[in-house]
Amino acid sequence: MSADHRHRRMAALGMAAALLAVSPARSGEPGRFDPLLARPPELDHGKPLPGDEQPMVCTSSSFAPGKVLTLADAVDLALCHQPQIQAGWASIKLQAAQLGEARAAYLPTLGAGASRYRGSTSSDQGSSSRSIGTLYATLTWRLLDFGGRSANQRAADVLLQAALASQDAALQKAMAGAVGLYYDAHSARAVVQARERGLQLARQVLETAIRREQRGVGALPETLQARSYVARAELELARANGQHRRSLVALAVGLGLLDEAGDAPALTLSSEVEEDPLGLEQNLPGWLQSAKQYHPAILAARAQVEAAREKVTVVRSEGLPTLDLSASRFVNGRPNQGGGNRGDRETVVGLNLNIPIFEGFTRNYKIDGAQAQVELREAELRDVQAQVLGDIAITYAEATTALRSLASSRSLLEAAQRALQSVQRKYDAGSADIVEMLNAQSVLSEAELERIRSLSDWRSARLRLLANAAEMGRSSFTTASRR
């Protein structure tokens, strides 16, 4: 094995082991019989996600409907309840079992049996009967197979690492999905709050317009315009409430919180303060270079290529000679053969050489098929690498755009607030009309929505960038939520 090959294998092992923050094993679960050490310890003990110090172990407790749901809670629920994650654990167990089978091929097989015969004979002198029991044991051990077993073991080993890396990618995808749904619901709630403030302000304007009309300063058209604005604000609030309820249901579905009747529990999201932007940890070339080396989806695709190449060796070796050692011990004769005598002991030791000569060209086509699988896996590797790097580049662009928009949205909101205060003073004093007042209020409402969108886009894009680069851990959002 070359040094570069060993380096890639160690990188795959390290990254795949670091993925498993959620252990499928429960406390108190009895240990499994694994004499060939094929089962990865991460299945039982878990490993922290990137950047975390402690693993997160799923528990059987369900979500309490009255509990305030934080972003960390949402991600934990997604990791513990999504069927894709559970299917990933099953895939790892399956590959571990296949690795155990591949390692077991190096060991001898031992079988034993017993049989009992009873016979009778008759003649002119009389009749007689005889009963005899036969015992036997057979040991078989393959000594030589021209690399078939070793290639099969290497293929099973890299397929297990591929399953581990694929689970890492599934965990990152689950976290990214939970983050997106959570921030969608959080932004929808912020929109509701902004619409409520807008409705309150519109009602204040209507009250002012009514007073102006009663004092003879204003006119009926101004009051009607104010009433129309209040009606529109009520309609927008109703739509915002509907969107908020929809986002909460989508969040519950994404976290696997639907009950058997299909009902979603009432979710209460935590209140988050506006954090100062942290910036991005590195530039785009740094993200791309790191993903090429350590992204689990790419590592899994590379492992699939390596396993396909090993399968070519396995198929070729099946057409080569094999050498087996066999040893048998018989007591009181051989099984299925009468006529043995009580007390007979027989030991047979032999070497069996099997040389395939002609298989009707089957071997050639099997080798062609195995090589085609290598080409297919190589094409899949290129496709996965292009998709992963493309997602990172797109998300990086979204994150940088959202980061630049934060300052602009804050300036827009502050300017709209000052403009509304100025117009409101003028309107109360009678030096501004209702149109100017309503325009200022509309500008403030849009500025608040832009601020909400900018904050949501930044938070979501930053964490999605970490997830697309497979560097998201629970510390990534628990730190952000505390700021």
C-alpha positions as CSV (number, residue, x, y, z in Angstrom):
1,M,0.0,0.0,0.0
2,S,1.5,3.3,-1.1
3,A,2.0,6.3,1.3
4,D,-0.6,8.3,-0.6
5,H,-3.1,5.5,-0.3
6,R,-2.5,5.2,3.4
7,H,-2.9,8.9,3.8
8,R,-6.3,8.8,2.0
9,R,-7.4,5.9,4.1
10,M,-6.5,7.6,7.3
11,A,-8.2,10.8,6.3
12,A,-11.3,8.9,5.4
13,L,-11.2,7.0,8.8
14,G,-10.7,10.2,10.7
15,M,-13.4,12.2,9.0
16,A,-15.9,9.4,9.1
17,A,-15.3,8.7,12.8
18,A,-15.7,12.3,13.6
19,L,-19.1,12.4,12.1
20,L,-21.0,10.2,14.5
21,A,-22.5,12.6,17.1
22,V,-25.6,10.5,17.5
23,S,-25.1,7.0,18.9
24,P,-27.9,4.6,17.9
25,A,-27.1,2.4,21.0
26,R,-29.1,3.0,24.1
27,S,-27.6,2.9,27.6
28,G,-27.8,-0.6,29.1
29,E,-27.9,-2.3,25.7
30,P,-26.0,-5.7,25.9
31,G,-22.8,-5.9,24.0
32,R,-22.7,-7.7,20.7
33,F,-20.5,-10.7,19.9
34,D,-17.9,-9.4,17.5
35,P,-14.8,-11.6,17.7
36,L,-13.3,-10.3,14.4
37,L,-13.7,-6.6,15.4
38,A,-15.7,-5.7,12.3
39,R,-18.2,-3.5,14.1
40,P,-17.0,0.1,14.4
41,P,-17.0,1.4,18.0
42,E,-18.8,4.6,16.9
43,L,-22.0,2.6,16.6
44,D,-22.0,2.0,20.4
45,H,-20.2,5.0,21.8
46,G,-20.7,7.8,19.2
47,K,-18.2,10.5,18.3
48,P,-18.5,14.3,18.4
49,L,-19.4,16.3,15.3
50,P,-16.8,18.7,13.9
51,G,-16.0,21.3,16.4
52,D,-17.8,19.6,19.3
53,E,-16.2,18.1,22.4
54,Q,-18.9,15.7,23.5
55,P,-21.2,13.4,21.5
56,M,-24.9,13.8,21.6
57,V,-26.7,10.6,22.4
58,C,-30.4,10.2,21.5
59,T,-32.8,9.4,24.2
60,S,-36.3,7.9,24.1
61,S,-37.9,10.9,25.7
62,S,-40.3,12.8,23.4
63,F,-40.6,16.5,22.8
64,A,-42.6,18.4,25.4
65,P,-45.2,20.6,23.6
66,G,-44.9,23.5,26.1
67,K,-41.1,23.7,26.0
68,V,-39.4,26.6,24.2
69,L,-37.7,25.2,21.1
70,T,-34.1,26.4,20.6
71,L,-32.1,25.9,17.4
72,A,-30.0,23.3,19.2
73,D,-33.1,21.4,20.2
74,A,-34.4,21.5,16.7
75,V,-31.2,20.0,15.3
76,D,-31.1,17.3,18.0
77,L,-34.6,16.3,17.2
78,A,-33.8,16.1,13.5
79,L,-30.8,14.0,14.1
80,C,-32.7,11.6,16.3
81,H,-36.0,11.2,14.4
82,Q,-35.3,11.5,10.7
83,P,-35.7,8.1,8.9
84,Q,-32.7,8.9,6.7
85,I,-30.4,9.0,9.7
86,Q,-31.8,5.7,11.0
87,A,-31.3,4.1,7.6
88,G,-27.7,5.3,7.6
89,W,-27.1,3.4,10.9
90,A,-28.6,0.3,9.4
91,S,-26.3,0.6,6.4
92,I,-23.3,0.9,8.6
93,K,-24.3,-2.2,10.5
94,L,-24.8,-4.1,7.2
95,Q,-21.4,-3.1,5.9
96,A,-19.8,-4.1,9.2
97,A,-21.4,-7.5,8.9
98,Q,-20.0,-7.9,5.4
99,L,-16.6,-6.9,6.6
100,G,-16.9,-9.6,9.3
101,E,-17.8,-12.1,6.6
102,A,-14.7,-11.1,4.6
103,R,-12.4,-11.5,7.6
104,A,-14.0,-14.9,8.5
105,A,-12.9,-16.2,5.1
106,Y,-9.3,-16.5,6.4
107,L,-10.4,-18.8,9.2
108,P,-10.9,-22.6,9.0
109,T,-14.3,-24.1,9.2
110,L,-15.1,-27.0,11.5
111,G,-18.0,-29.3,11.4
112,A,-19.1,-32.4,13.4
113,G,-21.8,-34.9,13.2
114,A,-23.1,-38.1,14.6
115,S,-25.3,-41.0,13.3
116,R,-26.5,-44.3,14.5
117,Y,-27.2,-47.5,12.6
118,R,-29.1,-50.6,13.5
119,G,-29.1,-53.8,11.4
120,S,-30.2,-57.3,11.8
121,T,-29.3,-60.6,10.0
122,S,-31.1,-64.0,10.0
123,S,-30.0,-67.5,8.9
124,D,-30.7,-71.1,9.5
125,Q,-28.8,-70.9,12.8
126,G,-30.9,-68.0,14.0
127,S,-31.0,-64.1,13.8
128,S,-28.8,-61.4,15.2
129,S,-28.9,-57.6,15.4
130,R,-26.2,-54.9,15.7
131,S,-26.4,-51.2,16.7
132,I,-23.5,-48.9,16.1
133,G,-23.0,-45.1,16.5
134,T,-20.7,-43.1,14.2
135,L,-19.0,-39.9,15.1
136,Y,-17.0,-37.6,12.8
137,A,-15.4,-34.2,12.6
138,T,-14.1,-32.3,9.5
139,L,-11.9,-29.3,9.3
140,T,-11.5,-27.3,6.1
141,W,-9.0,-24.4,5.6
142,R,-8.4,-22.5,2.4
143,L,-4.6,-22.0,2.1
144,L,-4.3,-20.2,-1.3
145,D,-6.6,-18.3,-3.6
146,F,-4.4,-15.8,-5.4
147,G,-5.6,-12.6,-3.6
148,G,-9.4,-13.1,-3.8
149,R,-10.0,-13.0,-0.1
150,S,-7.6,-10.1,0.6
151,A,-9.2,-8.0,-2.2
152,N,-12.7,-8.9,-0.9
153,Q,-11.7,-7.8,2.6
154,R,-10.2,-4.5,1.3
155,A,-13.4,-3.9,-0.6
156,A,-15.5,-4.5,2.5
157,D,-13.3,-2.3,4.6
158,V,-13.6,0.7,2.2
159,L,-17.3,0.1,1.8
160,L,-17.7,0.4,5.6
161,Q,-15.8,3.6,5.5
162,A,-18.0,4.8,2.6
163,A,-21.1,4.0,4.8
164,L,-19.6,6.0,7.7
165,A,-18.8,8.9,5.4
166,S,-22.3,8.8,3.8
167,Q,-23.8,8.9,7.3
168,D,-21.7,12.0,8.0
169,A,-23.1,13.7,4.9
170,A,-26.6,12.7,5.9
171,L,-26.1,14.2,9.3
172,Q,-24.9,17.5,7.8
173,K,-27.8,17.5,5.4
174,A,-30.2,16.9,8.3
175,M,-28.7,19.7,10.3
176,A,-28.8,22.1,7.3
177,G,-32.5,21.2,6.7
178,A,-33.4,21.7,10.4
179,V,-31.5,25.1,10.4
180,G,-33.4,26.3,7.3
181,L,-36.8,25.3,8.6
182,Y,-36.1,26.8,12.0
183,Y,-35.0,30.2,10.6
184,D,-37.9,30.2,8.2
185,A,-40.3,29.8,11.2
186,H,-38.3,32.4,13.2
187,S,-38.4,34.9,10.3
188,A,-42.1,34.2,9.8
189,R,-42.7,35.1,13.5
190,A,-40.7,38.2,13.1
191,V,-42.8,39.2,10.1
192,V,-45.9,38.7,12.3
193,Q,-44.5,41.0,14.9
194,A,-43.6,43.6,12.3
195,R,-47.1,43.4,10.8
196,E,-48.6,43.8,14.3
197,R,-46.5,47.0,14.9
198,G,-47.6,48.2,11.4
199,L,-51.2,47.6,12.3
200,Q,-50.8,49.4,15.6
201,L,-49.2,52.4,13.9
202,A,-51.9,52.4,11.2
203,R,-54.6,52.5,13.8
204,Q,-52.9,55.4,15.5
205,V,-52.8,57.3,12.2
206,L,-56.5,56.5,11.8
207,E,-57.3,58.0,15.2
208,T,-55.3,61.1,14.4
209,A,-57.1,61.4,11.1
210,I,-60.5,61.2,12.8
211,R,-59.5,63.8,15.4
212,R,-58.2,66.1,12.6
213,E,-61.5,65.7,10.8
214,Q,-63.5,66.4,13.9
215,R,-61.5,69.6,14.5
216,G,-62.0,70.6,10.9
217,V,-58.3,70.4,10.0
218,G,-58.6,67.2,8.0
219,A,-61.1,66.0,5.5
220,L,-63.2,62.9,5.0
221,P,-60.9,61.5,2.1
222,E,-58.0,61.5,4.5
223,T,-59.9,59.4,7.1
224,L,-61.1,57.0,4.4
225,Q,-57.5,56.6,3.2
226,A,-56.4,55.9,6.8
227,R,-59.3,53.3,7.2
228,S,-58.2,51.6,3.9
229,Y,-54.6,51.5,5.2
230,V,-55.8,49.9,8.5
231,A,-57.8,47.3,6.5
232,R,-54.7,46.5,4.4
233,A,-52.6,46.2,7.5
234,E,-55.1,43.7,9.0
235,L,-55.0,41.7,5.8
236,E,-51.2,41.6,5.8
237,L,-51.2,40.5,9.4
238,A,-53.6,37.7,8.7
239,R,-51.4,36.5,5.8
240,A,-48.3,36.7,8.0
241,N,-50.1,34.7,10.7
242,G,-51.0,32.1,8.1
243,Q,-47.4,31.9,6.9
244,H,-46.2,31.6,10.4
245,R,-48.5,28.7,11.2
246,R,-47.4,27.0,7.9
247,S,-43.7,27.4,8.8
248,L,-44.3,25.9,12.2
249,V,-46.0,22.9,10.7
250,A,-43.2,22.5,8.2
251,L,-40.7,22.6,11.0
252,A,-42.6,20.0,13.0
253,V,-42.7,17.7,9.9
254,G,-39.0,18.2,9.3
255,L,-38.1,17.4,12.9
256,G,-40.3,14.3,12.9
257,L,-42.7,15.6,15.5
258,L,-46.0,14.6,13.9
259,D,-48.0,12.1,16.0
260,E,-49.9,9.1,14.7
261,A,-52.9,11.2,13.8
262,G,-50.8,13.5,11.7
263,D,-51.1,16.4,14.1
264,A,-48.2,18.8,14.7
265,P,-47.5,19.9,18.3
266,A,-47.6,23.6,19.2
267,L,-44.1,24.9,18.9
268,T,-42.7,28.0,20.7
269,L,-39.5,29.3,19.3
270,S,-36.8,30.9,21.5
271,S,-36.2,34.6,21.2
272,E,-32.8,35.4,19.7
273,V,-31.0,38.8,19.9
274,E,-29.5,40.3,16.8
275,E,-25.9,39.1,16.9
276,D,-23.0,41.1,15.4
277,P,-21.9,39.3,12.3
278,L,-18.9,37.0,12.9
279,G,-17.8,37.0,9.3
280,L,-16.7,33.9,7.4
281,E,-14.0,31.7,8.7
282,Q,-12.0,31.5,5.5
283,N,-12.3,32.5,1.8
284,L,-13.8,30.5,-1.0
285,P,-10.6,28.7,-2.1
286,G,-10.0,27.6,1.5
287,W,-13.5,26.1,1.7
288,L,-13.1,24.3,-1.6
289,Q,-9.7,22.9,-0.8
290,S,-10.9,21.6,2.5
291,A,-14.0,20.0,0.9
292,K,-11.9,18.3,-1.7
293,Q,-9.8,16.6,1.0
294,Y,-12.3,15.9,3.8
295,H,-15.9,16.3,2.6
296,P,-17.7,13.0,3.6
297,A,-19.7,12.8,0.3
298,I,-16.5,13.0,-1.7
299,L,-14.7,10.5,0.7
300,A,-17.6,8.1,0.3
301,A,-17.5,8.4,-3.5
302,R,-13.7,7.8,-3.5
303,A,-14.2,4.7,-1.3
304,Q,-16.8,3.4,-3.7
305,V,-14.2,3.7,-6.5
306,E,-11.6,1.9,-4.5
307,A,-14.1,-0.8,-3.6
308,A,-15.0,-1.3,-7.3
309,R,-11.3,-1.7,-8.2
310,E,-10.9,-4.3,-5.5
311,K,-14.0,-6.1,-6.9
312,V,-12.1,-6.5,-10.2
313,T,-9.4,-8.3,-8.4
314,V,-12.0,-10.5,-6.6
315,V,-13.6,-11.4,-9.9
316,R,-10.3,-12.3,-11.6
317,S,-9.2,-14.4,-8.6
318,E,-12.3,-16.5,-8.9
319,G,-11.0,-17.9,-12.1
320,L,-7.6,-18.9,-10.6
321,P,-6.7,-22.1,-8.8
322,T,-7.5,-22.5,-5.1
323,L,-5.7,-24.8,-2.6
324,D,-7.7,-26.2,0.5
325,L,-6.5,-28.2,3.4
326,S,-9.0,-30.7,4.8
327,A,-8.7,-33.0,7.8
328,S,-11.4,-35.5,9.0
329,R,-11.6,-37.9,12.0
330,F,-14.1,-40.8,11.9
331,V,-15.1,-43.0,14.8
332,N,-16.9,-46.3,14.2
333,G,-16.8,-45.9,10.5
334,R,-17.9,-43.1,8.1
335,P,-21.3,-41.5,8.0
336,N,-23.8,-42.8,5.5
337,Q,-21.7,-45.9,5.0
338,G,-22.7,-49.1,6.8
339,G,-20.4,-51.9,7.8
340,G,-18.2,-50.0,10.2
341,N,-16.9,-51.8,13.3
342,R,-17.1,-50.6,16.8
343,G,-13.8,-49.1,17.9
344,D,-12.6,-48.2,14.4
345,R,-10.7,-44.9,14.3
346,E,-9.8,-43.2,11.0
347,T,-8.0,-40.0,10.2
348,V,-7.9,-38.5,6.8
349,V,-5.7,-35.4,5.9
350,G,-5.6,-34.1,2.3
351,L,-4.9,-31.1,0.1
352,N,-7.4,-30.2,-2.6
353,L,-6.3,-28.2,-5.6
354,N,-9.1,-26.8,-7.8
355,I,-8.1,-25.4,-11.2
356,P,-10.8,-23.8,-13.3
357,I,-10.2,-24.6,-16.9
358,F,-13.2,-23.4,-18.9
359,E,-16.3,-21.6,-17.8
360,G,-17.9,-20.8,-21.1
361,F,-16.3,-17.3,-21.2
362,T,-18.3,-16.3,-18.1
363,R,-15.2,-15.0,-16.4
364,N,-14.3,-12.6,-19.2
365,Y,-17.8,-11.0,-19.1
366,K,-17.7,-10.8,-15.3
367,I,-14.3,-8.9,-15.5
368,D,-15.7,-6.6,-18.1
369,G,-18.7,-5.9,-15.9
370,A,-16.5,-5.2,-12.9
371,Q,-14.3,-2.8,-14.9
372,A,-17.5,-1.0,-16.1
373,Q,-18.4,-0.6,-12.4
374,V,-15.1,1.1,-11.8
375,E,-15.8,3.6,-14.7
376,L,-19.3,4.2,-13.3
377,R,-18.0,4.9,-9.8
378,E,-15.4,7.2,-11.2
379,A,-18.0,9.2,-13.1
380,E,-20.1,9.3,-9.9
381,L,-17.1,10.6,-8.0
382,R,-16.7,13.4,-10.5
383,D,-20.4,14.2,-10.3
384,V,-20.4,14.3,-6.5
385,Q,-17.3,16.4,-6.4
386,A,-18.7,18.9,-8.8
387,Q,-22.0,19.0,-6.9
388,V,-20.4,19.5,-3.5
389,L,-18.0,22.2,-4.7
390,G,-20.8,23.9,-6.6
391,D,-23.0,24.0,-3.5
392,I,-20.2,25.4,-1.5
393,A,-19.5,28.2,-4.1
394,I,-23.2,29.1,-4.3
395,T,-23.7,29.1,-0.5
396,Y,-20.5,31.2,-0.1
397,A,-21.8,33.8,-2.5
398,E,-25.2,33.9,-0.7
399,A,-23.4,34.2,2.7
400,T,-21.1,37.1,1.5
401,T,-24.1,38.9,-0.1
402,A,-26.2,38.5,3.1
403,L,-23.3,39.7,5.2
404,R,-23.0,42.8,3.1
405,S,-26.7,43.4,3.2
406,L,-26.8,43.4,7.1
407,A,-25.2,46.9,7.3
408,S,-27.4,48.3,4.5
409,S,-30.6,46.9,6.1
410,R,-29.7,48.4,9.5
411,S,-29.1,51.8,7.9
412,L,-32.3,51.6,5.9
413,L,-34.3,50.7,9.0
414,E,-32.8,53.6,11.1
415,A,-33.4,56.1,8.3
416,A,-37.1,54.9,7.9
417,Q,-37.7,55.2,11.6
418,R,-36.3,58.8,11.7
419,A,-38.3,59.7,8.6
420,L,-41.5,58.4,10.1
421,Q,-40.9,60.3,13.3
422,S,-40.4,63.5,11.4
423,V,-43.5,63.1,9.2
424,Q,-45.6,62.1,12.2
425,R,-44.7,65.3,14.1
426,K,-45.5,67.3,10.9
427,Y,-48.8,65.4,10.5
428,D,-49.8,66.0,14.1
429,A,-49.0,69.7,13.7
430,G,-51.1,69.8,10.5
431,S,-48.2,70.6,8.1
432,A,-48.2,67.2,6.3
433,D,-51.1,65.3,4.6
434,I,-52.2,61.7,5.1
435,V,-50.5,60.6,1.9
436,E,-47.1,61.6,3.2
437,M,-47.8,59.9,6.5
438,L,-48.9,56.6,4.9
439,N,-45.9,56.6,2.5
440,A,-43.5,57.0,5.5
441,Q,-45.3,54.2,7.3
442,S,-45.0,51.9,4.2
443,V,-41.3,52.7,3.9
444,L,-40.8,51.7,7.6
445,S,-42.8,48.5,7.2
446,E,-40.7,47.5,4.2
447,A,-37.5,48.4,6.0
448,E,-38.4,46.2,8.9
449,L,-39.1,43.3,6.5
450,E,-35.8,43.9,4.8
451,R,-34.0,43.8,8.1
452,I,-35.8,40.5,9.0
453,R,-34.9,39.0,5.7
454,S,-31.2,40.1,5.9
455,L,-30.8,38.6,9.4
456,S,-32.5,35.4,8.4
457,D,-30.4,35.1,5.2
458,W,-27.2,35.7,7.0
459,R,-27.8,33.2,9.8
460,S,-29.1,30.6,7.5
461,A,-26.5,31.0,4.8
462,R,-23.6,30.9,7.3
463,L,-24.8,27.7,8.8
464,R,-25.7,26.2,5.4
465,L,-22.1,27.0,4.3
466,L,-20.8,25.0,7.2
467,A,-23.1,22.1,6.5
468,N,-22.3,22.1,2.7
469,A,-18.6,22.0,3.7
470,A,-19.3,19.3,6.3
471,E,-17.9,21.4,9.1
472,M,-21.1,22.0,11.0
473,G,-21.3,20.8,14.6
474,R,-23.7,21.6,17.4
475,S,-21.3,24.2,18.7
476,S,-21.8,26.1,15.4
477,F,-25.3,27.2,16.3
478,T,-25.2,27.0,20.0
479,T,-22.5,29.7,20.0
480,A,-24.4,31.9,17.6
481,S,-27.6,31.6,19.6
482,R,-25.9,32.8,22.7
483,R,-24.7,36.0,21.1
